[in-house]
């Protein structure tokens, strides 16, 4: 048998929520999404629940999550620990992806949507291009990434400070 009964009995997936690394990352990413919702409401005075699950916008939830994870690991294990180095490396990949690759994909989607709209304006109904509109909010501006990083660091420091207090 691949898993022994003892291992399955001792396996408690809810133990992860008792760890400051998880809580810092979870709270930073989740609160960043809630902050996007609040900022959207403040600008438009309308609640758009789509902000809870969309990419893009201020602050970057991806950036907040990975920077909070790396900071929490560094604060609990030491910034020279291998876990911290892995978390920083993982975080840098996510940050670069958010600010470059996904941002470029969003710009391409914007251009393609514009091209299809212009072409459809000039074509007969029978020749129109039937294509779903592409999502244009995929990546982040650098300031959105920076705001996410700073937000994530603050959340990690707060979570680790509370964690030390309750030990």
MIZA-510386 format. One record per residue (C-alpha): x, y, z; residue in three letters. Coordinates in pm, whole numbers. Layout:
! MIZA-510386
X->X, Y->Y, Z->Z, type->ALA
...
! end
This chain:
! MIZA-510386
X->0, Y->0, Z->0, type->UNK
X->141, Y->338, Z->-100, type->UNK
X->28, Y->522, Z->213, type->UNK
X->19, Y->353, Z->547, type->UNK
X->-285, Y->412, Z->765, type->UNK
X->-72, Y->589, Z->1025, type->UNK
X->50, Y->849, Z->777, type->UNK
X->-302, Y->924, Z->658, type->UNK
X->-429, Y->946, Z->1017, type->UNK
X->-147, Y->1187, Z->1110, type->UNK
X->-192, Y->1395, Z->795, type->UNK
X->-376, Y->1712, Z->885, type->UNK
X->-394, Y->1957, Z->597, type->UNK
X->-524, Y->2226, Z->828, type->UNK
X->-187, Y->2244, Z->1006, type->UNK
X->-68, Y->2476, Z->729, type->UNK
X->-284, Y->2762, Z->860, type->UNK
X->-91, Y->2748, Z->1185, type->UNK
X->228, Y->2856, Z->1011, type->UNK
X->328, Y->3223, Z->976, type->UNK
X->458, Y->3172, Z->621, type->UNK
X->117, Y->3061, Z->497, type->UNK
X->-77, Y->3316, Z->697, type->UNK
X->141, Y->3606, Z->582, type->UNK
X->114, Y->3505, Z->215, type->UNK
X->-259, Y->3427, Z->237, type->UNK
X->-343, Y->3752, Z->416, type->UNK
X->-125, Y->3966, Z->188, type->UNK
X->-271, Y->3822, Z->-132, type->UNK
X->-628, Y->3823, Z->-4, type->UNK
X->-612, Y->4170, Z->148, type->UNK
X->-453, Y->4308, Z->-170, type->UNK
X->-751, Y->4175, Z->-368, type->UNK
X->-989, Y->4332, Z->-115, type->UNK
X->-796, Y->4658, Z->-141, type->UNK
X->-846, Y->4652, Z->-520, type->UNK
X->-1220, Y->4612, Z->-460, type->UNK
X->-1222, Y->4903, Z->-215, type->UNK
X->-1022, Y->5129, Z->-448, type->UNK
X->-1257, Y->5044, Z->-735, type->UNK
X->-1558, Y->5129, Z->-520, type->UNK
X->-1395, Y->5457, Z->-411, type->UNK
X->-1335, Y->5558, Z->-775, type->UNK
X->-1673, Y->5450, Z->-918, type->UNK
X->-1901, Y->5425, Z->-614, type->UNK
X->-2007, Y->5083, Z->-748, type->UNK
X->-1915, Y->4743, Z->-608, type->UNK
X->-1746, Y->4530, Z->-873, type->UNK
X->-1690, Y->4184, Z->-724, type->UNK
X->-1487, Y->4094, Z->-1032, type->UNK
X->-1190, Y->4264, Z->-866, type->UNK
X->-1174, Y->3977, Z->-620, type->UNK
X->-1063, Y->3736, Z->-891, type->UNK
X->-907, Y->3944, Z->-1168, type->UNK
X->-542, Y->3999, Z->-1247, type->UNK
X->-398, Y->4347, Z->-1284, type->UNK
X->-476, Y->4659, Z->-1087, type->UNK
X->-342, Y->4835, Z->-779, type->UNK
X->-182, Y->4680, Z->-576, type->UNK
X->-54, Y->4360, Z->-733, type->UNK
X->-186, Y->4070, Z->-524, type->UNK
X->71, Y->3834, Z->-677, type->UNK
X->350, Y->4070, Z->-572, type->UNK
X->202, Y->4108, Z->-225, type->UNK
X->175, Y->3731, Z->-181, type->UNK
X->529, Y->3641, Z->-288, type->UNK
X->697, Y->3932, Z->-111, type->UNK
X->506, Y->3851, Z->206, type->UNK
X->609, Y->3487, Z->180, type->UNK
X->977, Y->3573, Z->127, type->UNK
X->973, Y->3827, Z->411, type->UNK
X->801, Y->3586, Z->653, type->UNK
X->1049, Y->3312, Z->569, type->UNK
X->1337, Y->3555, Z->618, type->UNK
X->1203, Y->3683, Z->947, type->UNK
X->1145, Y->3335, Z->1092, type->UNK
X->1438, Y->3140, Z->945, type->UNK
X->1691, Y->3415, Z->874, type->UNK
X->1741, Y->3591, Z->544, type->UNK
X->2048, Y->3379, Z->470, type->UNK
X->1857, Y->3051, Z->506, type->UNK
X->1809, Y->2832, Z->197, type->UNK
X->1428, Y->2856, Z->235, type->UNK
X->1451, Y->3235, Z->220, type->UNK
X->1667, Y->3220, Z->-92, type->UNK
X->1418, Y->2987, Z->-261, type->UNK
X->1129, Y->3218, Z->-166, type->UNK
X->1314, Y->3524, Z->-299, type->UNK
X->1398, Y->3345, Z->-626, type->UNK
X->1038, Y->3234, Z->-667, type->UNK
X->921, Y->3587, Z->-585, type->UNK
X->1151, Y->3751, Z->-839, type->UNK
X->1014, Y->3526, Z->-1113, type->UNK
X->657, Y->3623, Z->-1021, type->UNK
X->743, Y->3995, Z->-999, type->UNK
X->916, Y->3995, Z->-1338, type->UNK
X->629, Y->3799, Z->-1490, type->UNK
X->369, Y->4044, Z->-1356, type->UNK
X->556, Y->4355, Z->-1474, type->UNK
X->677, Y->4233, Z->-1812, type->UNK
X->530, Y->3919, Z->-1967, type->UNK
X->170, Y->3946, Z->-1842, type->UNK
X->173, Y->4323, Z->-1901, type->UNK
X->285, Y->4267, Z->-2262, type->UNK
X->15, Y->4003, Z->-2308, type->UNK
X->-243, Y->4257, Z->-2187, type->UNK
X->-114, Y->4513, Z->-2436, type->UNK
X->-136, Y->4254, Z->-2714, type->UNK
X->-493, Y->4171, Z->-2612, type->UNK
X->-582, Y->4542, Z->-2621, type->UNK
X->-436, Y->4573, Z->-2971, type->UNK
X->-609, Y->4258, Z->-3098, type->UNK
X->-944, Y->4373, Z->-2958, type->UNK
X->-898, Y->4708, Z->-3133, type->UNK
X->-804, Y->4543, Z->-3465, type->UNK
X->-1104, Y->4309, Z->-3454, type->UNK
X->-1340, Y->4598, Z->-3371, type->UNK
X->-1204, Y->4813, Z->-3657, type->UNK
X->-1224, Y->4525, Z->-3904, type->UNK
X->-1580, Y->4438, Z->-3800, type->UNK
X->-1682, Y->4802, Z->-3851, type->UNK
X->-1581, Y->4772, Z->-4218, type->UNK
X->-1715, Y->4422, Z->-4290, type->UNK
X->-2064, Y->4302, Z->-4379, type->UNK
X->-2255, Y->4105, Z->-4118, type->UNK
X->-2180, Y->3778, Z->-4301, type->UNK
X->-1804, Y->3842, Z->-4300, type->UNK
X->-1770, Y->3971, Z->-3943, type->UNK
X->-1510, Y->3809, Z->-3720, type->UNK
X->-1673, Y->3615, Z->-3439, type->UNK
X->-1426, Y->3632, Z->-3151, type->UNK
X->-1470, Y->3671, Z->-2779, type->UNK
X->-1320, Y->3990, Z->-2644, type->UNK
X->-980, Y->3918, Z->-2486, type->UNK
X->-907, Y->4021, Z->-2129, type->UNK
X->-680, Y->4325, Z->-2129, type->UNK
X->-609, Y->4338, Z->-1755, type->UNK
X->-341, Y->4076, Z->-1721, type->UNK
X->-28, Y->4243, Z->-1594, type->UNK
X->78, Y->4535, Z->-1379, type->UNK
X->252, Y->4867, Z->-1406, type->UNK
X->575, Y->4884, Z->-1211, type->UNK
X->416, Y->5105, Z->-945, type->UNK
X->142, Y->4845, Z->-891, type->UNK
X->408, Y->4577, Z->-845, type->UNK
X->604, Y->4802, Z->-606, type->UNK
X->288, Y->4876, Z->-407, type->UNK
X->220, Y->4502, Z->-383, type->UNK
X->575, Y->4435, Z->-264, type->UNK
X->556, Y->4703, Z->5, type->UNK
X->211, Y->4585, Z->114, type->UNK
X->335, Y->4225, Z->134, type->UNK
X->636, Y->4322, Z->345, type->UNK
X->417, Y->4516, Z->589, type->UNK
X->173, Y->4225, Z->621, type->UNK
X->458, Y->3976, Z->680, type->UNK
X->616, Y->4193, Z->948, type->UNK
X->278, Y->4230, Z->1121, type->UNK
X->198, Y->3857, Z->1102, type->UNK
X->543, Y->3755, Z->1231, type->UNK
X->521, Y->4010, Z->1514, type->UNK
X->183, Y->3871, Z->1623, type->UNK
X->311, Y->3515, Z->1584, type->UNK
X->605, Y->3585, Z->1814, type->UNK
X->371, Y->3746, Z->2066, type->UNK
X->144, Y->3438, Z->2085, type->UNK
X->426, Y->3182, Z->2114, type->UNK
! end
